[in-house]
Amino acid sequence: MPADGAGTLGQGIGPDGVVAVVGTGTMGQGIAQVALVAGHPVRLYDSAPDRAAEAVATVAARLDRLVEKGRLDAAERDAAVARLHAAGALQELADAALVVEAIVEQLPVKQRLFADLEQVVAADAVLATNTSSLSVTAIAGGLAHPGRFVGLHFFNPAPLLPLVEVVSGFATDPAVATRAYETAKGWGKTPVRCTDTPGFIVNRVARPFYAEALRIFEEGAADPATIDAALRECGGFRMGPFELTDLIGQDVNEAVTRSVWDSFFQDPKFTPSLAQRRLVESGRLGRKSGHGWFPYAEGAERPEPHTAAPAQAPAGIAVRGDLGPAHPLVELFEQAGITVRRRSGSGYIALPGGGRLHLADGETGFEFRDDEVVYFDLALDYAKAGRIVLSTGTRTSRETLEEAVGLFQALGKQVSVIGDVPGMIVARTVAMLADLAADAVERGVASAEDIDTAMRLGVNYPLGPLEWAGRIGHARVRNLLSNLHERYPTGRYAPSLALARRGYDEEAAEAAEDSAEETA
């Protein structure tokens, strides 16, 4: 018999359809609350005795707090609590239109659960896993009817975060994926579609945000506090990677990184960090252990980012050619009372003492034999950025560096100076994020729109990586990665063919536009 409220394939499950949640930890309770508030009858099941009843009480208490905050009225709370029940056995889930699993991340355990569920629920019931790290295809591999199996990956806390990754396994019926998508949408969530790839969208594309920070630290170019400050105050990210992994848990973050790396057959683009491994081995797991990259004991002082001492700003500069994504700086310098002379050139700022300021491009300062070069990092918005990051080679004089520091301090920015590392911090991170995102689109993992949406909503990025690459210029991103690849010839930074195509298409379009203007 069909499950009550199941609807037809391709449509969302109606509010009269029973939603069952197996697993009553934080995620299971959160998913149950989401379905409950959306109007569904909800059944909670856990293999551990009394856990389901405890979870029902916890969810009811959460609804009480929503009433206290004015987000839910008392009548709605009472009706929701009346629809919420603890199940003492799997057989009590027989009339579920949707079963969402949120149990331990162990493949054999999940496979056994769904094999048992398949014997209980109706033929048209949707079976879903909330796994964040295992293959949806593998979990469904032993089922008689794997077409009705799908991934529904919520983000924690599920009641608050809008993103849901709807993951189609190799055998998932497209209509079932659509039903799951429409159901999540009906619950007020923002679903995105993706195929069953390691890490899905967010955990796949986000790896460079952590990995590049760790690599820069391992190279001795900057300390964790300075790297975090650069990505927050210059890159516009809500949190830096070191403080974020301390919040997540170093063991959890490192395990996800290692899982994705292994799943991609140890592709160098996903290589884990030895520094993070040592941190985990030492038991410094972050906030939960009292110490990670930073200390969290009561009264402990957090390290401050490196900030340069005040320096004298030059009275005037020359802008040689096009500064690309850093062009807003020209107006900012003029508004600060600095004389700006515009000259032809290859795209840099000439300082009065003879030094040159270049936007990070994947090269290093020591490679300029006849010029004193200071690199400055990419910013999300140069007008709003509270910090600018500079790097110098050994040949750059103190006077040239102070001119560069003073120039940006004149804009009201704090300035951090790091070591001579290719690509710096923000530019290198954004380029790698864009590369993995473009590659995922070309491989059919998800659409460009869904990837950008997932990264903005799932991990609070200020821009989707593909939108950001479009602002910078795909050709510029490709060239930065090519330069990094020359200096680190491991394959980690080799631009994907997908990004290379976008760059060449962009250049071809610009050339055609220039040709049309010349013949007009």
Summary of the structure (lengths in Angstrom):
residues: 520
radius of gyration: 26.3
end to end distance: 70.0
largest distance: 82.7
contacts: 1856
relative contact order: 0.09
helix: 46%
strand: 15%
